[in-house]
Amino acid sequence: MTVDDIRSLRREVAAACRVLATEGYSDLTLGHVSARMPGQDAVLIKRKGVALAEVTADDVVMVDLDARPLEGDAEIHLETSLHTEVYRARPDVGAVVHGHPLHATALAATDARLEMLSHDAVLFADGLPRYDASPDLVTSAEEGAAVARVLGTCRAVLMRNHGVLVAGKDVPWAVLTAATLERAAEIQALAGTLGGALTPMSIEDARRLAPAKYRDAFAREYWDAWLRQVGG
């Protein structure tokens, strides 16, 4: 990557953090977004100590796939291995989000599954697995690899009594997936308060709808709109 490429990717990761702050992922200075550096065994990730809403490109630091800082003296998040081990296991993944959005985290604290109640939910028609091994912070490569195994080929994983991890082929897709997961969980929580039984669509209908609803062109359109909102 050129210096300009790296600078651009830093800005993209920073913008992703600010977008997710508007989409239910704010939690003190917790939560993080990362992006793989193409052609290199390195990752750009939000540093520890700043809230998602205040992240700038200067708050995005470089680490290797062993979660070791490669520049400066910025402190990295304890759970950086969550990101690096997903990249190690999934060559198709270009960006990772970890956070504690209210509704999806609540869903992860139950034995309920995500029902196909909305167009948001259909993005996860091929599965939303759960990491049930521990509610602890994921601070080691071994634990990160365990989460990556549960994630498998899916877009996201619920982490019991903890939060969510989301993977995307690039930053816009990771942000769209993370925001859509929280919205789907919120709709399900709201539907459950309205009385009567939930009436989800069939998995077959959900799988048929998903590719029409979620396309690269749409993901870019949504991303551009988000950038206009957060001053990307």
C-alpha positions in Angstrom: 0.0 0.0 0.0 1.1 3.6 -0.6 1.2 6.2 2.1 -1.9 7.7 0.6 -3.7 4.4 0.6 -2.9 3.9 4.3 -4.0 7.4 5.1 -7.3 6.8 3.2 -7.9 3.5 5.0 -7.3 5.2 8.4 -9.9 7.8 7.5 -12.3 5.1 6.5 -11.9 3.2 9.8 -12.3 6.4 11.8 -15.5 7.3 9.9 -16.8 3.8 10.5 -16.4 4.4 14.2 -18.3 7.6 14.1 -21.1 6.1 12.0 -21.5 3.2 14.4 -21.7 5.7 17.3 -24.9 6.9 15.6 -26.2 3.4 15.1 -26.4 2.2 18.7 -22.8 1.1 19.3 -21.7 3.9 21.7 -20.4 2.5 25.0 -18.0 4.8 26.8 -14.6 4.3 25.1 -15.4 0.7 24.3 -16.0 -0.9 20.9 -13.6 -1.0 17.9 -13.4 -1.1 14.2 -10.6 -2.5 12.1 -9.6 -3.0 8.5 -7.1 -5.4 6.9 -4.3 -3.7 5.0 -4.3 -5.4 1.6 -1.2 -7.4 0.7 0.2 -7.1 4.2 0.0 -9.0 7.5 -1.2 -5.9 9.2 -4.4 -4.3 10.4 -5.5 -0.7 11.1 -7.7 -0.5 14.3 -9.1 2.1 16.6 -6.9 2.8 19.6 -7.9 2.4 23.2 -9.1 5.4 25.2 -11.4 7.3 22.8 -15.1 6.9 22.2 -16.4 5.8 18.9 -18.0 9.2 18.3 -14.7 11.1 18.6 -12.4 8.9 16.6 -10.2 10.6 13.9 -7.6 9.1 11.6 -5.0 9.9 14.2 -6.7 7.5 16.5 -6.3 4.5 14.1 -3.2 2.5 14.7 -1.4 -0.3 12.9 -0.9 -3.8 14.4 0.3 -7.1 13.1 -1.7 -10.3 13.0 -0.3 -11.2 16.4 -2.0 -8.1 17.8 1.3 -6.3 18.4 1.6 -2.5 17.7 3.7 -1.6 14.7 4.0 2.1 15.2 4.0 4.8 17.9 3.1 4.3 21.6 -0.7 4.3 21.4 -2.4 1.8 23.6 -4.4 -0.8 21.8 -7.6 -2.5 22.9 -7.3 -5.6 25.1 -9.5 -7.4 22.6 -7.5 -6.7 19.5 -7.1 -10.5 19.0 -10.8 -10.7 18.2 -10.0 -8.9 15.0 -6.6 -10.4 14.1 -7.8 -13.9 14.5 -10.8 -13.4 12.3 -8.5 -12.0 9.6 -6.2 -15.0 10.1 -9.1 -17.4 9.7 -11.1 -15.6 7.0 -9.1 -14.3 3.9 -12.4 -12.9 2.5 -12.8 -10.5 5.5 -11.6 -7.0 5.0 -13.1 -5.3 8.1 -14.2 -6.3 11.6 -16.5 -4.6 14.1 -16.8 -5.5 17.8 -19.2 -3.7 20.1 -22.0 -3.8 22.6 -25.1 -2.5 20.9 -28.1 -2.5 23.3 -30.6 -4.7 21.5 -28.2 -7.2 20.0 -26.4 -7.6 23.3 -29.7 -8.2 25.0 -30.5 -10.9 22.4 -27.1 -12.5 23.1 -28.1 -12.7 26.8 -31.1 -15.0 25.9 -31.6 -18.3 24.2 -33.8 -16.6 21.6 -32.8 -16.7 17.9 -33.0 -13.8 15.5 -36.3 -14.3 13.8 -36.9 -13.3 10.2 -39.2 -10.4 11.1 -37.9 -7.7 8.8 -35.8 -6.9 5.8 -33.0 -6.2 8.3 -33.1 -9.8 9.6 -32.8 -11.4 6.2 -29.1 -10.3 6.0 -28.6 -13.1 8.5 -30.7 -15.7 6.9 -27.7 -18.0 6.5 -27.1 -18.0 10.3 -26.3 -15.9 13.3 -24.2 -18.2 15.6 -23.4 -17.7 19.2 -20.1 -17.8 21.1 -21.1 -19.4 24.4 -17.7 -20.4 25.8 -17.3 -17.5 28.1 -18.7 -14.0 28.8 -15.1 -12.7 29.5 -13.1 -10.3 27.5 -11.4 -12.0 24.5 -7.8 -11.1 25.1 -5.7 -14.0 23.8 -5.1 -15.4 20.3 -6.6 -18.7 21.4 -9.8 -17.0 22.5 -9.9 -14.9 19.4 -9.5 -18.0 17.3 -12.3 -19.7 19.2 -14.6 -16.8 18.3 -13.5 -17.0 14.7 -14.3 -20.7 14.6 -17.9 -20.0 15.8 -18.3 -17.2 13.3 -17.3 -19.6 10.6 -18.5 -18.3 7.2 -21.3 -16.2 8.7 -21.5 -12.4 8.8 -21.8 -12.0 12.5 -21.7 -13.8 15.8 -23.5 -13.1 19.1 -21.2 -13.2 22.1 -23.1 -14.4 25.2 -23.5 -11.8 27.9 -21.0 -9.6 26.0 -21.8 -8.2 22.6 -21.3 -8.9 18.9 -18.6 -9.4 16.4 -19.3 -8.5 12.8 -17.2 -9.2 9.7 -17.4 -7.7 6.2 -15.5 -7.8 3.0 -14.7 -4.1 3.5 -15.4 -1.3 5.9 -18.7 -0.1 4.3 -20.1 -3.7 4.4 -18.9 -4.3 8.0 -20.7 -1.1 9.1 -23.8 -1.9 7.2 -23.9 -5.4 8.7 -23.3 -4.1 12.2 -26.0 -1.5 11.9 -28.5 -3.9 10.3 -27.9 -6.5 13.1 -28.8 -4.0 15.8 -31.8 -2.7 13.9 -33.1 -6.3 13.4 -32.7 -7.1 17.1 -34.4 -3.8 18.0 -37.4 -4.6 15.7 -37.6 -8.1 17.3 -37.6 -6.6 20.8 -40.3 -4.1 19.9 -42.5 -6.8 18.1 -42.4 -8.9 21.3 -44.0 -6.2 23.3 -47.0 -5.7 21.0 -49.0 -8.8 21.9 -49.7 -11.9 19.8 -47.3 -14.3 18.3 -44.3 -13.3 16.2 -44.9 -14.0 12.5 -41.5 -14.4 10.8 -41.1 -15.0 7.1 -39.8 -18.3 6.1 -36.1 -18.9 5.7 -36.7 -19.6 2.0 -38.3 -16.2 1.6 -35.5 -14.5 3.6 -32.8 -16.1 1.5 -34.6 -15.1 -1.7 -35.0 -11.5 -0.5 -31.5 -11.0 0.9 -29.6 -10.6 -2.4 -32.2 -8.2 -3.8 -32.1 -6.1 -0.6 -28.3 -6.2 0.0 -26.0 -5.4 -2.9 -22.7 -3.7 -3.3 -24.2 -0.7 -5.0 -26.6 -0.3 -2.1 -23.9 -0.7 0.5 -21.9 2.1 -1.2 -24.9 4.3 -1.4 -25.7 3.9 2.3 -22.0 4.4 3.2 -21.9 7.7 1.2 -25.0 8.8 3.1 -23.4 8.0 6.4 -20.3 9.9 5.5 -22.3 13.0 4.8 -23.9 12.7 8.2 -20.6 12.3 10.2 -18.4 14.4 8.0 -16.4 11.6 6.6 
